[in-house]
Amino acid sequence: MTLHPTIARVTDRIRARSEQTRSAYLDRMARAVAAGPARAHLTCGNQAHAYAAMEEDKAPLAEGRVPNIGIVTAYNDMLSAHRPFESYPERIRAAARRAGATAQVAGGVPAMCDGVTQGQPGMELSLFSRDVIALAAGVAMSHNCFDAALYLGVCDKIVPGLIIAAATFGHVPSVFVPAGPMTSGIPNDQKSKVRNAYAEGKATREELMAAEMASYHGPGTCTFYGTANTNQMLMEVMGLHLPGASFVNPGTPLRDALTEAAVARAAEITALGNDFRPVGEILDEKAYVNGIAGLMATGGSTNLILHLPAMARASGILLDLEDFDDLSGAVPLMAKVYPNGLADVNHFHAAGGLQYMIAQLLDAGLLHEDVRTVAGDGLTPYRQEPKLIDGRLSWSPAPADSLNDKILRPASDPFAVTGGLKQLAGNMGRGVIKVSAVAPERHVIEAPARIFHDQASVKEAFKRGEFTSDTIVVVRFQGPQANGMPELHSLTPVLSVLQDRGLRVALVTDGRMSGASGKVPAAIHVSPEAASGGPLARLRDGDLVRLDAVAGTLSCLAEDFENRIAVTADLSANGFGIGRELFEAFRRNVGPAETGAAVVV
């Protein structure tokens, strides 16, 4: 199939925009590759320290003739998605031996759970944890002992941080190894109803707790299509997972077989073999365009609009909001997974999942097929799904038709003709809105603004019954410089209740929402942020604001808006408590949201 003209045009634009930075990056990686396998340059003393505790692997490590695979793990047992990683290192070491290689845990990286920190002070560290993860992974890889790397991570900031590190060590072949989603619990819409009832005082704390525990109930990724599962889609579409690896449940024979196959593949693609695949060559402009196309086709997390530019920049690729906007206009929405529908990721996977979707997008010319991946040359292998037949792992073609067209549809008959993401620009700045779950009649909201400087104040106003008419709720001073750009997901029940009461409401913020952005219109990531004197800081209560997701505009209609002096806010409370004081240097040096809110790249 001929490549869609928008895919081609956006790819060419990214390539031209990135010409100097990508060229410089590739030159650095080429010099690192030319230096040869890393261990050849370590002294005997260096190596003795690295191998001292490796027991049966010590002799092959010292000989230096077999590939040594570094494991960078984000294991902890507070994140359900990362709990399965506890047993992975031993499984990986055993699989490496069978493949004629060795493996060592190079280091661990922090992995925080946004579900725990939603609405809490710890959420102000969440976005910056991506940069900490990149730094920690960089420390792990700096030992320079590894011919390939396996990155074990799933959730929100973890995968982007690991990608930034992997790209920085782009001369090293790298395979990303998932853990899979937890099995399905109570339906996500049922959980949401209990949350809304609790927000209105119609459900008890005990009822709320029971619903939450029935939804988040075991090892694996949370089953709604939030940032964690969007990350897994992204790694597969960008060719960094083995085909079909993303959504196989933990603790199953197929999951174990895929993990072991990832180890064998990592050993095969080192410079010591004949299929050398450094990850820096995989992470090119075509891979990132494919990732964005997957994001649009699945209605994925708005957080990736922040993460992808930061990830790409680490490999010399410069992305812009216009790239997301244009690709959203060309790629149809093919999936309905909560909060964009009632199904969860297990239902999506059973309906044909990523293999069906990738095949459809390839046939429609909406993905680059001619890419390098960890599995081989070209994206065609990702049309196939893994199976265990007589105990042996093999791949076979995915279903040619969706097995449930209420969840997954062909590109020729999608749920929507666009990906549901829109760039917003106007006199209030530049931001984005995700409308894939927003009713069409709510794509344009014009109403008086109500200004808040934190989400707690919004909840208090709601409890006092102050929202009685159409309102655009503006929560400003929530950007990366102000307080680390926390997600404002805890406002979802409040705003949903107001909308269900018949009010026309919307959220405008320089903060984030999350992968759970849902049915309430939300203009997010507005940049420049209020803390840097951006236009949001000039808004006043009662200003008429128009959010137009059809035209792609975000405007204050007050006549004197442009001439006002920006207000300031006392942000001193954002600097202390729950570790916030440790991140002052991050808040001072972070870039704007529109380029990824990055610190280390």
N, C-alpha and C positions, 0 to 999 in steps of 0.2 A: 504494500500500500504506500502511496506517495505521502511524504511527510506533510502534515497540515501547514498551510502558509504561516499561521500565527506562531506555531511551534518553531518553525524555521526562522522567522523574523526575530522573535525574542531571543533565540539562541545566538543568532548573529549579532544582535545588539549587545548581549552580555559578553560575547567574545571580544567585540571591539572595545567595549568599555574596560575590559579586564586585560587588554593586551600587554600592558607594561607589567602589571602586578603578577599576572600568570606567568609571563616569561621569566621574570626574576625568580619566582617560586620554583619553576621547573629547572632553572639553572642550579639553584641550591640543591635540589633533590638529586640532580644528575651528578653533582660533585660528591654527594654522600654515597650514591650508588657506586661510583667509580673507585671509591676508597676500599670497596670490597666488604665481605662479611665482617661485622663489627668485632667479633672475638679475636680475629687475627691481630688486632692492634692492642689488645690488653696484655699487660705483663703477666708473668706467672703468678706473681703475688696478687694482682687484681683478680685473676681467675680463681685462685685458691680460696679467696674470701667468698666468691660467688658460689662455689660448688661445695663448700665444706660440709653442709648439712644434707646433701642430696642422696646419700646412701647408695642404692643400686644404680642410680643415674650418674654417679660421680665419674666413673671411668669413661663412658662415652662423652661426657661433657669435657673432660680434660683432653681427650683426643681431638675434639673439635671437628670431627668429620661428619657429624649428623646435625640436622637442624635443631636449634634450641628455640622453643616457642615461649614467649613471655605472656603471662596471664595478668591482665589488669582487671580487677574485680571490684564491683560496687556492692558486694554482698553485705547485707545486714538482715536481721530477722524481724525488724520493725516494718519494713516494706514487704507487703505480701508478695509483690512481683519479684523481689530479690531473695526471698527466703529460699527458693530452690537452689540458688547459687552456692549454698553452703557446701554441698557435696560435689560441686563441679571440679575443683582442682584435682582431687584424687582420680576422678573419672577421666579427666583430661590427661593427667600424667600416664595413666594406664593406656589410653588410646594412643598417646604419642609413642610409647614404647612399641606398640603393635605396628605403628607406621614407620618405625625406624628413626624416631626422633626423641627428643627430651622436652620437658616443659617445666617451667618454674613460675610460681606466683611472683611477678615483678613488684606488685604493690597493690594496695587498696585505695579506693577513692570514696569520699563521703557520698551518701545518698539519702537526701531528706525526703520525707513524704509530705507533699502538699495537702493531702487529705487530712493529715494531723494538724498542719499549721494554718489551714484556712481560717481567716478571721482572727488570727492570733499574731502577736508580735514576731514570731519566728518566720512568718511569711515574708517579712521584709528582708530576709536573708536568702530567700528562695532563688530568685533570678541570679544573684551573685554566686550561688553555689555552682552554677554552670562553669564560671571562670575558675573557681576553686578546684573543681573536678578536673578541668583541663590542666591546671597547674600540678595537681597531685599525680595525674597520669603522666605528665611530663617528667616528674621526678622519678616515677617508676621506670620509664623507658630510658632515662638518662644513664642507667647502668651500662647500656651499650653492649649487652650480652646476647641480644636476641635477633634471630634470623627472620622471625615472624611474630605477630602479636595476635592474641585473642582478647577481645574486649567484651566483658560480661556486664551488661547494663540494659535497663528497660525503660525506666520512668522519665519523668518530665524533663529535668535539666541534665540528667545523667548521660543520656545518649548524645545530646548536642555537645556537652563538655568532652566526652570521649572522642567524638568526631574531630573537635578542634585539636585535641592532642594527637590523634592518629594522623591528621593532615600535617601537623607540625613535624612529625616523624614520618613524612610521606614516602621516604625511601624504603620503609619497612612494610612488607606485605601484612595485611591486617584483615581478620575476619571477625564480624560481630556475631555474638552468640546469644540468642534470646532464651527466655525461660518459659514463655507462653502464658495465656490468660487462665485465671481461675475458672472453674466450672460455674455454670449459671446459677445465680441465687434468685431471690424474688425479683420480679420485673422492675426495671429502673423507673418506669412511670409510677408504679405503686409506691416505691420509696419516695419519689418526688412529691406525691400527694400527701404523704405523711409529713414531709418537711414543710409543705405549705400550710397544712393544718396546724402544725406546731407554731409556725410564725404568727398565725391568727389566734393562738391560744385555744385551739379546738382539739389538740392532741396533747397527751401527757409526755413528760420526759421519758417515762418508761416505754411508752408506745414508740416514740422516736428512736430510742436506743435499740429496741427490738427490730425495727425495720432496717436500721443501719447495719446491725450485726447479721441480719439475714441476707443483706446485699453483699457486704464485704465479709466473706465467710471462710476463706481458705487460701492456700498458697497460689500465687499467680497474679497477673495483672488484673486490676479492676476491670469489669467487663463492659463498661460503657466506652464509647469511642472518644476518649479524652486524649490528652497529650501523650500518655504512655503508649497506648495502642497506635496512635498516629505515628509515633517514633518507629514502631515495629514495621508498619506499612512502609515508611520512608526508607528504612534500611534494606528492605527487600526490593523496592522499586529502583533504588539506587545501586543495587547489585552488591551489597555488603553482607547480606545473609545468604545462606544456601537457599535455593528455591523451595518455597513452601514452608519455611521454618518458623514464620512469625507467630502463627496462631494455633499451634499444637499444644495441648494442655500439659502442664508439668506432671512429672511422675508417671508418664506413660512410656511404653517401650519405644514408640515412634519418637518421642522427644529425646530419649536417651540415644537412640540411633543417630538422630540428626546432630546432636552434640558431638558424638564421636566422629561423625563424618566431617564436621567442621574442623576438628583437630587434624584429621588426615589431609584435608584440603589445604590447611595452613602449612603443613609440612611440604606439600607438593609445589607450592608457589613461591618458595624462597629462592634466593640467588644461588643456592647450592644445587638446585634442580634445573630442569629445562623449560619451566613454565613460570618464569619470574613475573610477579604481578604486584609491584609496589603500589600501595594504596593511593599515593599522590597522583598516579596516572588514572586511576579509576574515578577519583573525585574531580572531574572536569566539568565544563559548563553543561554538557549534555546530561550528565548525571543529576545535576541540580535542577535542570529543567524537567527531567523525568520526575524528580521528587516533588516539585511544585504541581505537576500535572496529577500525580497521585493524590496529593493533598486536596486538590479541587474535586477530583472524581469521587472521593470518599467523604467530602464535607468535613475534613479533619480540623484539628485544633488550631485556633488562632495563635497559640503560643509559637507555632512553627514560623509564623511571619516574623517573629523576633529571632528565632534560633537559626533559621536557614541563612540569613545574611551573615551572621557571625560565623557559622560553620564554613560558609563559602569563602569568606575573607581569609580564613586560615589556610586555604589552598589557592589563594591568589585570584579568586573569582569574586567580582563585585555585583551584587544583586541590588535591585531597587524595587520600591513598592509598585512601580509601573509594570514590572515584570509579572508580579503576582496578579495585578489587575487584568492585564492583557491575557494571561494564561487562563484566568478564571472565566473570561469571556469566551474562550474557545473550547474549554474542556467541560463536558456535561457532568452533572451530578448523577452518579450511577448507584449510590448506596444510601440506604436509610437505616442508620444505626444510632441508637440513643446517644445524645439528646435530639438527634435529627429524625428519630423514628422510635419505634417500640422495641426493635430487636437489639440484641447485644452482639459482641464480636464473635461469640461461639455460633450464633445463628448465621451471622455473615459468612463465617468460614464454612459452615455446613452448606450454605446456598451456592457455593462455588468460590467464594472468597477472593483473595488476591490473584490467584492463578487465572480465574475467569476474567477478572477485571483487567489484568495486564494484557491478556490475549485480545480482549475487546479494544483496548486503547491502542495496542500495536496495529490491529487491523484497520482502525480508523485513522491511522497516521498521527496519533496524539502522544506517542512516546518515541524517543530515539531508540531504534533497535541496535544500531551500530556503536555499542558502548563496550567497554571492558568491565567485567564483573569478577568477583571471586570465583564464580563457577565456570567462567570461560569467556570467550568472545561473543558478544551479542546478548540481547535480552531474551531471545527465544527460549532458553532453558527455563525461564521463569513462567512460561506457560504451563509447565508441568508440576504436578503435585506429588509429594513423597508418599510412599507406601511401604509397609513391611510385608514382604511375601516370603513365607517359609523362613522367617527370621532375618531376611536380608533386605537392606534398604535399596529401593529402586524408585525411579520416577516414571510417571505415565501422564498422558495428556489430561488436562483438567476438563470438566464437563463443558461441552460446547454450548449448552444452554443453562441459564440460571435455574436453580432448583427451587427458588422462591422469589417471584418477581415483586413481592411486597418489600423485599429487603435489597435485592440486587437486580439491576436491569441492564440490558445491553446499551452500548453507546448510541445505537440508532433509535432507541426508545427509552430515554433516561427519565428520571424523576424531574429534572430541570435541564434546560439546554445550556446553562452555565454552572460554574462551580460554586456560586453563591457567595463569593467574596468580592468586596468592592472597596477600592481606594476612595477616600474622602478628602477633599481639599476645599479650602475656602478661607475666609478671614479669621477663622478660629484655629487654623493650622492644618496639619496633615495627619490623617489616621486611617483606620480600616474598620469595616463592619462585616460581619458574617451573617448572611440572611438566609442560609439554607434551611434553617428551622423557624424562620420568622414568616408569619402569614403575609401574603402580598399586600394586603390592605394596610399593613403597618410598615411598609418600606419607606414611607414618607411621614415624618412626624414634625409638626410645627406647634410649639407650645411655649409658655413662659418657663424660664429656667429657675431652678431652685439650687442654690450653691451650697456645697458642703466641702469640708476639708478633711474628712475621714469617714469611713463607712459606718462607724459606730453612731455618728450623728444622724445618718440616714435612718438607721433602725430606730433610734429614739424618736425621731419625728414621726415615723410610721406608727409607733406605739401610742403616740399622743393624738393620732388621728388627723395629722396635718395635711395629708395628701387627699384632697377632695375634688380635684379637677385635673384636667390634662396637664402633665408636667414633664419637662426634661430635667432629670436629676443629673447635676454636674458634680462630680467628685474629683476635685483637682488637688494638686500637690501630692500626687500618687506616682509620679514618674521616677525613673532610676536615680536621678540626683537627689530628689526629695527624700525618698525613704526606701529605695531599692525596688520600686515598681511591684508591689504585691498584687496578687490576684484579688479581685473583689467579688469572687464567686459567692461569698456568703450573703451578698445582696440579692442573689437570684430569687430566693423565696419571697422576699419583700416585693420586688418589682413584679414578679409573676402574680402575686395576689392582687396588686393594684390593677394590673392588666385584666385579670379575670373579673374584676369588679366593673369593667367596662371603660376604664380610663385609657386614654392614649398616653403612654409613657415611654420614655427612652432613657438610656444612660449615656452620658458623655464623660470621658475620663482620660487623663494621661497615664492611667494605670492599665492593668491587664484584667481580662475576665478569666479565660482558661479554655481548655479543651471542652469544657462543659457549657460553653456559650450556647444559649438556647433561644427561646421563643420571644424574648424581649429585645427590641432593637438596642444595640450597644455600639457606640462609636468609641473605639478604644485605641490605645497607643498614640494618643494625640500629641503631636510634636510640632514645634518646641514645647517642652513641658512648662508648667506654671512656675516651677522653681527656678527656671532659667529666664523668667520674664516673658514666657510665651503668651499667646493671645488669651488662653484660658484665664490668665491672671487678671484680665480686664473685664471679665463678665461680672454682672451684678444680678442679684435676685430680681426676677420679673422681666429680664431681657427676653425678647421673643427670639427663639432659636429655631432654626430649620435644619433638620437632619434628613437629607434626601439621598437614599441609597440607590435610587433610579438614576439620578443625574450625577451622583458621586460628589455631593457637596455637603459642607458643614459650615453653617453661617450664622452669625449673630446679626439680626435685622435692625438693631438699635442704630440710629443715625450717627451718634457721637462715638461709636465703639472704637474706631481707629485712633481717636485722639485721646483716649483715656490713659491714665497712668496705671501701670500694672500694680496690683496689690502684692504685698509680701505676707508670709505666714511664719509664725514661730515654729520652726521645725526641730527645736532642741530636743524634744521628747523622742524623736526618731533616732537619736544617736546613742541611746543607752538602754541596757536591759536585754536579756535573752541573747547576748552576744552581739548586739548591734554596734557596740563601741569598737569591735574588732574590724568593722567594715567601713570605717570612715574614709580610708584611702580609696576604696572602691567607689563610694558615692562621689568623691571629689573628681575622679578620673574617668567615670563611665561615659560612653558615647551616647548619642541620642537614640531614641527608640527606632526611628526610621532606618538606621543602619545596623540595628541589632542589639543596641544597649550593651555593648561589649566593653570589657575592661582590658583583657589580655591580648586582643587582636585588633 
